[in-house]
Structure formats: C-alpha cells, structure tokens
Amino acid sequence: MKNKTVCHFLIGAAALLNVTSCNSQDKSASGKSNSKAATKMKTPSSDFTAGKDYTEFTRARVLDKVGFSQPVEAFSLLIPANWKFDGGIIWNPPGTNCAGINQGVKAVSPDGKFSFEMFPNDMWGFNTDPQLDQFSRSQPTAKYCGYGEPLNAEAYFRNIFAPNELGNPEVVSVNVNPGGEQAMQESNEKARQELMRYGAAQVNFYPTGVYAKVKWNNGSEGIVVCGVNIIETIVPNVYNGTSNKIYTTVASERVVLMYPASESGKAANLMSVIMSSIRTNSAWKNTVDNFWLGVRQRKQTAHIGQIRMMDEQTRQMGENAIKKGQQNLNNMDAAMRNWEASQQSQDRIHTNFVKAIREVETYRDETGKVELSSGYNHAWSRSDGSSFIMSDNPNFDPSSVFLDQRWKEMKKVQ
C-alpha cells in the first residue's frame, strides 16, 4: 500500500576539497630573489588555461549528518575543483510515509553554464487486484513515492523525468544502455533471496536503462542517464489458491549533465569522470542496510502474528473478509520489502551506466586504482585520493605549472 511503502531515501551533501600549492623563489647568497630563475619557473603557468588545457578534479565527500551521533561519510565523487556542490542526507524514520533514505546531489560551475545533478530515486507501486488497486489509488501520495502502473526506462524518461524534473526539453536521441541493465540485474539477486525468505512465491526483475541527449531553448544541451528497475512479486493467497501480482518500480538512476551546446566533447568527459568516480563508504552502507533489514524483519514478525490471529477468527469473519485482510497485509509488506531490497548502492552500476556515453580507463597512483574518463590522454594525481588533473595537452605538466612536485602522472593499468 502506498502509505506503508518504504522509499529508501539517500540525498548527498559534500564539501569541496581545495587543492593548494606551494610557491617558492630561489634566492641568491645576498638574500635577494633570483628574478630570472623565478620567471623561468613561473612561465608555464601562464601558458595553460584551466578548463581548456586541463581540468582539475577534487573528491567531494558526502556526509550523513542525521543517521549517526556524528557526521559520517556516506559516499564521494569527483567534481571539477572550482564547482559549487550542494546536497544533504535526509532520513525518514520508520513508521512515516516513505520511511527510509534517498540520494541527490548537485554541482554547478562558477559561470553556471555547466551543472551536474543526481536526482533522488523515484518509486511507485501497483497491484493487480482490482479492489486493492482502487484502494491504493485513493491513498495520499508523497514526493518520490507514488502509485501507478510500471514503466520501463524510456517511457519513464519521456513521460515523467524529462517533463517534470528536466523542464520538458527537446529529446534529441534516446539509446538503450545494456551495460547498466546488466549491472542492475546482477545486483537484484540479493533482493530476490530476501523476498523469497519472506514467503514470496516468485520474484521477477525487469531492469532497463537508457542514456539520452536533450536540448533546451536557452542554447544548453544535456546528457541524461536513466535506469529503472521493475520488481514483480507474486504473492499466493492461502485461502482461495489464487495469487496476486505486486509491482514496485524504482527509478534509481536519474542523472543529468547540462552544458553549452558547443561543449559536447568536454561534457562527455566530465560525465564519465563524475559517474565512474562514485565511491560508497562500505562501513556506512553496511550499518544502514542492517538497520533497515531489522525494520523489515520486525515488520514481518508482526505481520505473521496478525495472520495467525486472523486464522483463529476465520469462522466468525467469513471467507471474503479474510481474503481482503490477508491481501492487504501482503500488499503492504511486500511493497515495503521490494523498495528496501532494491535500493542497494552499487558503485559498479554507475560505472556501467556511463560506459555507454564514454569508456573509462583504469589508472593507478600510490593510493591504488581509480577509473577516469578515456576521453583524456593524460592523468595526474597528488596521491591523496582526492585530487586529480586530466588533460589532452602533451606539454602540460602540473608539477611545473603549480610548482608542486606532489603531482605525478598516473599510469594506465588493466
């Protein structure tokens, strides 16, 4: 039921990490600056333009400031170093409408011409039983949590996502994203196992993904990634031998990068770096997952107790009343479990979605491996896990430009 559905809600807020560099000057024995040497060292910095010859990325760390006694990093992603970043973790506690967590972040360039936004996940349920369908449609809805028939990724993008969140832009092209679909399908197995433990007779998943290009009247264009997972749960009715189908549809990838029409190549590179760089804090994720698993298990225990109580009253209540009560409970519990089980933060899903736009390369520095866009020919790192520079200019060397020897060129690895 709509008012009992859990809507696994995860929004992100992060702080930019600014990269600083140390400028130094050589001095002669008399204590005066060696102006010729200083000029020679500083010359390269005037020959290269940020955003044109190179792009510096910094890791924005997303904090959960609500679910724990002190702020905890939930996940992180790379964004251009001078972009403004906004967001925040929001929790809806158990027992409230759409209880759970969700995600959403936004980063904007200083001139406002580029912006990256990851919208909160959207979810809606549907029931094939006519009585329950009519009842569910009469219930109040909430943001990012509604009721309606399932839609695949393209239908959802064209009819809901683009007209509402994106301001109804012109759709230039829509392409299937098979890599994203496969990644979602692989992550669904854990959800299937849990649902079967709760007594679902059969659980089917229908993941679909698309990437699209859109444009607005103001001269801006956009790269859009959209992924939708349809969970079909077949619930048997123990009283009359029939079964009921419950659908939970989750739009778990709703991402757009907006850019000037003349900067499509740069935009594809930016999208690739940002999406493939998403890293989830496993300690945070495991703690949150276990919390909501406990909520589902307690809900299931209460549900079983209610069924037993109703079984003892079958002769007095009558077959029809029992059937309606049983299916209502099944509907509420299964919809909640579907939603919670489907919202697993899988870093590889983001990477597979962006591969359709531009492939990624794996690089290595002193901190380990990192995936960055294959659209750039050169990558540098300060080996702090947070600062990277990408460039196509073979003459660009950040250690000379920034007078910071901590910048080291990264090597591509398999």
Rosetta blueprint (number, residue, H / E / L):
1 M L
2 K H
3 N H
4 K H
5 T L
6 V L
7 C L
8 H L
9 F L
10 L L
11 I L
12 G L
13 A L
14 A E
15 A E
16 L L
17 L L
18 N L
19 V L
20 T L
21 S L
22 C L
23 N L
24 S L
25 Q L
26 D L
27 K E
28 S L
29 A L
30 S L
31 G L
32 K L
33 S E
34 N L
35 S H
36 K H
37 A H
38 A H
39 T H
40 K H
41 M H
42 K H
43 T H
44 P H
45 S H
46 S H
47 D L
48 F L
49 T L
50 A E
51 G L
52 K L
53 D L
54 Y E
55 T E
56 E E
57 F E
58 T E
59 R E
60 A E
61 R E
62 V E
63 L E
64 D E
65 K L
66 V L
67 G L
68 F L
69 S L
70 Q L
71 P L
72 V E
73 E E
74 A E
75 F E
76 S E
77 L E
78 L E
79 I E
80 P E
81 A L
82 N L
83 W L
84 K E
85 F E
86 D E
87 G E
88 G L
89 I L
90 I L
91 W E
92 N E
93 P L
94 P L
95 G L
96 T L
97 N L
98 C L
99 A L
100 G E
101 I E
102 N L
103 Q L
104 G L
105 V E
106 K E
107 A E
108 V E
109 S L
110 P L
111 D L
112 G L
113 K L
114 F L
115 S E
116 F E
117 E E
118 M E
119 F L
120 P L
121 N L
122 D E
123 M E
124 W E
125 G E
126 F E
127 N E
128 T L
129 D L
130 P H
131 Q H
132 L H
133 D H
134 Q H
135 F H
136 S H
137 R H
138 S L
139 Q L
140 P L
141 T L
142 A E
143 K L
144 Y L
145 C E
146 G E
147 Y E
148 G L
149 E L
150 P L
151 L L
152 N L
153 A H
154 E H
155 A H
156 Y H
157 F H
158 R H
159 N H
160 I H
161 F H
162 A H
163 P H
164 N H
165 E L
166 L L
167 G L
168 N L
169 P L
170 E E
171 V E
172 V E
173 S E
174 V E
175 N E
176 V E
177 N L
178 P H
179 G H
180 G H
181 E H
182 Q H
183 A H
184 M H
185 Q H
186 E H
187 S H
188 N H
189 E H
190 K H
191 A H
192 R H
193 Q H
194 E H
195 L H
196 M H
197 R H
198 Y L
199 G L
200 A L
201 A L
202 Q E
203 V E
204 N E
205 F E
206 Y E
207 P E
208 T E
209 G E
210 V E
211 Y E
212 A E
213 K E
214 V E
215 K E
216 W L
217 N L
218 N L
219 G L
220 S E
221 E E
222 G E
223 I E
224 V E
225 V E
226 C E
227 G E
228 V E
229 N E
230 I E
231 I E
232 E E
233 T E
234 I E
235 V E
236 P E
237 N L
238 V L
239 Y L
240 N L
241 G L
242 T L
243 S E
244 N E
245 K E
246 I E
247 Y E
248 T E
249 T E
250 V E
251 A E
252 S E
253 E E
254 R E
255 V E
256 V E
257 L E
258 M E
259 Y E
260 P E
261 A H
262 S H
263 E H
264 S H
265 G H
266 K H
267 A H
268 A H
269 N H
270 L H
271 M H
272 S H
273 V H
274 I H
275 M H
276 S H
277 S L
278 I L
279 R E
280 T E
281 N L
282 S H
283 A H
284 W H
285 K H
286 N H
287 T H
288 V H
289 D H
290 N H
291 F H
292 W H
293 L H
294 G H
295 V H
296 R H
297 Q H
298 R H
299 K H
300 Q H
301 T H
302 A H
303 H H
304 I H
305 G H
306 Q H
307 I H
308 R H
309 M H
310 M H
311 D H
312 E H
313 Q L
314 T H
315 R H
316 Q H
317 M H
318 G L
319 E H
320 N H
321 A H
322 I H
323 K H
324 K H
325 G H
326 Q H
327 Q H
328 N H
329 L H
330 N H
331 N H
332 M H
333 D H
334 A H
335 A H
336 M H
337 R H
338 N H
339 W H
340 E H
341 A H
342 S H
343 Q L
344 Q L
345 S L
346 Q L
347 D H
348 R H
349 I H
350 H H
351 T H
352 N H
353 F H
354 V H
355 K H
356 A L
357 I L
358 R L
359 E L
360 V E
361 E E
362 T E
363 Y E
364 R E
365 D E
366 E L
367 T L
368 G E
369 K E
370 V E
371 E E
372 L E
373 S E
374 S L
375 G L
376 Y L
377 N L
378 H E
379 A E
380 W E
381 S E
382 R L
383 S L
384 D L
385 G L
386 S L
387 S E
388 F E
389 I E
390 M E
391 S E
392 D L
393 N L
394 P L
395 N L
396 F L
397 D L
398 P H
399 S H
400 S H
401 V H
402 F L
403 L L
404 D L
405 Q L
406 R L
407 W L
408 K E
409 E E
410 M L
411 K E
412 K E
413 V E
414 Q L
